Amino acid sequence: MSKLTSFRLLSFDVYGTLIDWETGFITALHPILTRNNKSDISRQTILSTCVELESAQQKKTPDMLYSDLLTTIHPELCLRLGCATPTSEESAAFGKSIKNWPAFPDTLGALYKLRKYFKLVVLSNVDNESFQSSLKGPLKDFPFDAVITAQDIGSYKPDLRNFEYMLRIVGSTFGVSKEEVLQTAQSQYHDHKPCRSLGIKGAWIDREGAVCGNVGVGEEVWDWRFGTLGEMAGEVEREAGEKEG
């Protein structure tokens, strides 16, 4: 398939692609960093440490709810960043901060354009309650065609089971084959590398300055590459216009 409009379904990563999880992490850590006079720690150091601890915990406890996982890693994260041990209340607040993570400015406009041409499915590394808080908040109840979370599957991406589960669901629900699915995601580590191994095509939303999921992953893989989801939606509209013309 040489055109985006050849696909029937977009499978979305959410946190990093639609929701600005990096700003969410930084904002949630801001109070404890400030109190410990660590506000000068670089964004890359904070995010790299977050992702290292998060990935290790996901492998250790693949069935742990994502909000609980963030609560669990928070004390070690604070220590790694040179802060005092947080209270249990502070760690719990970090775990519940997902609802406050903002959407990227282009997200909603792009989604409403894309839904004219594709089924839109969520494949996210969070728990159901956390995703619903984002859906009710920054995603403003956008009508996705299906929502699949790590809680539903019992494992976290990049585990291949997550993508295989998604393919089964979209096949049985929408009659869509693997060749008709385009994984649309920011993270090389969580999405594009495992999808390549399964033969799932991918559109890389390579957001400027993104650290999570793209540092230290080796050679980057993608079939299409865009700086924002808005750019991708614009290309889809261009292709669709050519067809109509």
N, C-alpha and C positions, 0 to 999 in steps of 0.2 A: 504494500500500500504506500503510494508515494505522496498522498495528500492527507491532511488532517481530517478532511470531510469524508474520507473513506471509512473512518471508524464510526461505530454506533454508540459507544459508551466511554465515558471518562471516569476512571477510578482515581479519586483524589486523596492524597495526603492532606491533612488539615493544618497541623501545627508546624509552621515553617513555610507552608505554601499559601494557605488562606488566612491563617492566624499568625501574628508576629510573635512566635514563642520566645525568640531571643530577647526582645524588649520585655516580654512578660517575665522571663527569668530575672533580668537585671532589675526591673522595677520591684519585684517581690523581695529581692535581696537588699534593696537600697537601705531600709531602716537599720538592719543589723550591720551593714558595711559602714554606714555613717556613724553609728554608735561606737564602733570599734576603730574609728579613724582609718578605714581601709577604702575610702572612696576613690583613691587613686589607682586601684588595681585595674588593669586593662580589661576591656570588654572581652578580648580573645581569651585571656587567662580564666576569667569567670566562666565563660561559655564552654571552653574546652574541659574544664574541671567538672562542670555540670554534666556534660555529655558522657565523660568517662565514667563517672559514678552511676549515672542513670543506666547506661548500657550494661555495666557489670551487674547491677541489681536486677535488671530485666532478665538477664540470663540465669541469675540465681533463683529468682522467684517469678517465673513467667506468668503465673496466675494471680499475682498481686495486682490489685486495682491501682491505676496510675496515680491517683491522688494520694493513696497510701504509700506508694513507692516514692513519691517526692517527699513526703513527710519522713520516710525512713532514711533517705540519703541526706537530708538537710543538716543534721549535726556534723557528719563527716565533711560535707561541703563547707560548712562554716569553719571548721578546723583547718581544712586545706587552704582556705583563704586567709588564715591568720586571725580569725575571730574567736571570741569566747564561745564556749558551748551554749547553744541556744536553749531556751526553755521549751518544754513540750508544747506549750501553746504557740510559740513562735514557729516551731516545726510544722504543727498542724495548719497554721495559717499559710505557710509556704505551699503545703499540699493542696490547699483549697484556693490558691491564687489563680487557678486556670480560668475561672469565670471572668477575671479582670484582664486577661490577655487580649490585646486589641486585634482587630482585623486589619490587614493591609488596606491602604486607601483604594486600591483598584479591585479588591476582591468581589464585592457585591455586584458592581456594574458588569464585571467580566462574567460572573456566574449567570446573570440574567441573559446575557448575550449567548452564552454557550448552551443554555438549556433549550434554545430554539433548534439546536442541531444534534444534541446528544442526550442520552440518559446520563445523569450525574449521580455517582455513587461515592460515598465516604468510606475510606479504608484507613482508620485512624488508630494510633497507638495509645488511646486513652480509654477510660472507663465510660460507661453509658451516662452516668450522672454528670461527669465533667463535660462530655460533649454536649449534652442538653443545655448546660449552663452557657456554653459558647453559642449554641444555636439560638437560645432565647435572648442572648445579649448581642455581641458584636455581629453575629451572622443574621440577626433580625428575622428568625424563622424562615430562612430560605428553604424552599421546598425540594430538598434532595429526593431522588427516586428511591434510594436505599441507604441505610447507615449500618456499617459494620465496624465494630471496635475490637480492640485487643481483649476486652472482657468477654465478648461473644466467642472468641476463638480459643482463648486460654494461652496465648503466646503473643510475643511482640515482634514486629518487624525489626530486623530483616529476616526473621524466620520464614522459610519458604511456605510453611503451613498457612500463613496469613494470606498470601497471594493465591494459593491453591483453594483456600476456603472461599475467597472472593470470587474466583472463577466459577466455582460450583454454584454459588448463589446467583450470580448474574446469568449463568447458563439456564438454571431452572426457572428463574423469575422472568427474565426478559428474552430468553432464547438467543443470547449473545455468546459467540464463540471467543476463544482466546485471541484470535486474529483480529477481532473487532473491538478489543479493549485497548485503550491507551492510558497507561499509568501517568498521571500528571502530578509532579512532585518536585520539591526543592532538594531533598536529601539524596545524595549519591549512595550513602551507606545504608539508609533504611529502605530505599525504594528502587533506585535505578540499577544498582549492582545485582540484587536478588532477582529483579524482573528480567534483566538480561540473561541470567542463567536459566530462566524458565521460558524464554522466548516471547516475553511480553514487551511490546513496543513502549517507548516512553517519551514524554515531553518534559524536559528539564526546565523548571522555573528557577533560573539561576539568579536569585535576588541579590542585589549588590551588597557586598560586605557580609554575606551570610557565613557563619562559622559552623554551626551545628550540622553534622552529617556530611560535611564537605572537606574537612581538614584531615589529611593523612590517609585518604582512601585510595591513593594511587591513581591510575589512569581513569579519567572521567568517561562515562558512557552515556549516550543519549541518541535518540533518533531525531528529535527537534529540540531546539534550545531557545528560550526566551528570557528576557530580563524580568518580566512581570507576567502575571496572568492576563492583565489587560492587553499586552502585546500579542499573546497567543489568541485571545478572543478576536482581536483585530485581524489577524491572519486568517482565522476561520471565516470571518465575514467576507474577507477578500476572495477566498477560494469559493465560497458559496455564491458570491456575485458573479464570478467567472462562469460557474455552472449555469446560472440563470441567464447570463448573457449568451 
